[in-house]
Amino acid sequence: MQLQVTNSPFTQEQCELLNRLLPALTEAQRIWLSGYLAAWPATASGTLPGAGAASGAVGGAVLPAAAPAGGSDGVAAPPVPSAGPAAAPQAVPAAGSVTPAASEPREATVLFGSQTGNSQRLAKQFAGKLEARGYRVTLAAMNEFKTGELKKVRNLFIVVSTHGEGDPPDNAVSFYEFLHGRRAPKLDGLRFSVLALGDTSYEHFCKTGKDFDKRLEELGGTRIAPRVDCDVDYDEAAAGWMEAALRALDEATAGGTAAGGGAAEAAVAQASGGVAGLAAAPAFGTAYGSFAASAGALNPAGGAVAVAVAERPDAAAAVAVAEPAWSRTNPFPAEVIENLNLNGRGSKRETRHLELSLADSGLQYEPGDCLAVYPENRPELVDELIREAGWKAEEPVPVNRNGDTLPLRDALLRHFEITVLTKPMLEKAAQLFPGSGLADLLKPGREEALRAYLQGRDLLDLVRDYGLKGVPAGELVSILRKMPARQYSIASSLKAFPDEAHLTVRVVRYHAHGRDRYGVCSTHIAERVRPGDTLPVYVHHNPNFKLPADPDTPIIMIGPGTGVAPFRAFLQEREETGAGGKSWLFFGDHHFLTDFLYQTEWQRWLKDGVLTRMDVAFSRDTERKVYVQHRMLEHSRELYRWLEEGAAVYVCGDEKKMAPDVHAALVTVLQREGGMREEEAEAYLADLQRQKRYQRDVY
């Protein structure tokens, strides 16, 4: 078999080398090489295979020492390969050093804070790598970790995302508040490292990870590997952090210093390919093309390396464990079965119900999971951008670090994000165009002006406003992020619709800064996708938004607008499985007549007893605007009774206004009906979260 990047975990260069080497080996050479490779991971880390392996605790359960590295499927992840000789940024050295006793136990604690499952998945992979190297591993969500045990921890690794505008994920809030409060213990002798996930299009990029990193150091901990701040394409950056952390920990527990002075930073740079320029990612198929990267940047505060790189098949294989055939780097071309507008005539809104075929893909999902869709940019915007910049549509531009090229128009349509501006991108543009005036916008003290400019503007605005002309298209394209997939809560159950996934998509159109603006994915679906067309998709599993394991558990679902999508899946699932638990749905939108999404389905489920109760709020049908939180308060006594009976609460939809208002309503219900003080009500809800009885999927 000829090795390729699509059927192996290797880079194109590695595939070529192996394809030349392997056929030329004698039988004796192959036998010798197989034995050498089998022993190499253990000897490279300084331990014999299986030596010192004790057990690892995962969420309170103990993993056997023989558990393979990686994920629950039991397939070990291969070592992180070198990404080549690309120049790497010099990382800030980790502070301090700790010399352990020679007989120090090989133990590590991995804590994760995760809203949609990415940090949790990476934490599990890292725990698997640690366990395979002989460490006893404790792996837990932050809200399940007993804070009284923290001062006993010797080696701590944090994997955490930042949610919304700089907030910790729901399952990290209690630990975050404890660590930043007066009860936090001194942590002298603690070694730590932080992997932070975020999105550079948000102002407070990776803030939660940065906060943890800073606070652990303030409490006396020693950073043994630099913090890595990951953009939306995190796999390769995460691989670099894992390699750096593993090397530093091996050195420290073997009796070396914990500072990681050169090895940890070098490992980050090596495994992340130097994070400079475009990532070495080949196309994921001619239909969807290759995705390029943002350049990496050194964060001088806290010894962090900020990495924004495109996903590479070799890095994905190094970080992920036995990825399915269809994934982020290799999406499935799903055929569109149906594409309908759910809103009635006269509505000011447009909401698409999209049905996609997953036949022959092998893709599996559960209610609560998401389907990620790779869209195309609006052709009119791409053409206008090319004209404004003075480029030629057929000019070839690089789309990855391998040097693969595509015509500029195709690359801008399918591969690069052009509708969002970020501060890192403007910083790189200022270097490309030193006389443009961008440097003034980026000066200290002008944060408000920068924030205002970034809001709602795109690459065309940037080119026009700052006269960014005269630079070859390939140079400007090199600073763009790859096109991110858009994740939508799946609105169907596989049990009800085998080999299908349904989505509920609100179409975004608005006017700002003198131009009409369009949601990239929503208008692509609404205006340019027809039945019979295909969309590149993959399943994003969300372990933090799942139906109760006990089908008799009552559920309360709060989902205005398109936030109702996963609850359609929940009820389909409960109908198919014959679940006996009660169910209560709160739904809201603008108008009853035109915006009652899936109305006939809810009515049928009410009639059949699948849905026990439904309360609705149509905010534009009454003189005073009424929202779902108002309906909750109107029925506070019954709502409290359901909670006391063990009901699980699910909230899906708008993060900025709806989710806080619903949370406040729950607090009020507990105060009013349960006689609790505000802090007691907050503690009650925090306990529900720990029990997985208060779950949110908000965006």
Secondary structure by P-SEA (a helix, b strand, c coil): cccccccccccaaaaaaaaaccccccaaaaaaaaaaaaacccccccccccccccbbbccccccccccccccccccccccccccccccccccccccbbbbccccccbbbbbbbbbcccaaaaaaaaaaaaaaaaccbbbbbccccccccccccccbbbbbbbbcccccccccaaaaaaaaacccccccccccbbbbbbbbccccccaaaaaaaaaaaaaacccccccbbbbccccaaaaaaaaaaaaaaaaaaaaccccccccaaaaaaaaaacccccccccccccccccbbbbcbbbbccccbbbbbbbcccaaaaaacccccccccccbbbbcccccccccccccccbbbbbbbbbcccccccccccbbbbbbccccaaaaaaaaaaacccccbbbbcccccccccaaaaaacccccccccaaaaaaaaaacccccccccccccaaaaaaaaaccccaaaaaaaaccccccaaaaaaacccbbbbbbcccccccccccbbbbbbbbbbbbcccbbbbcaaaaaaaccccccbbbbbbbbbbccccccccccbbbbbbbccccaaaaaaaaaaaaaacccbbbbbbbbcccccccccaaaaaaaaaaaccccbbbbbbcccccccccaaaaaaaaaaaaaaaaaabbbbbbbcccccaaaaaaaaaaaaaaacccccaaaaaaaaaaaaaacccccccc
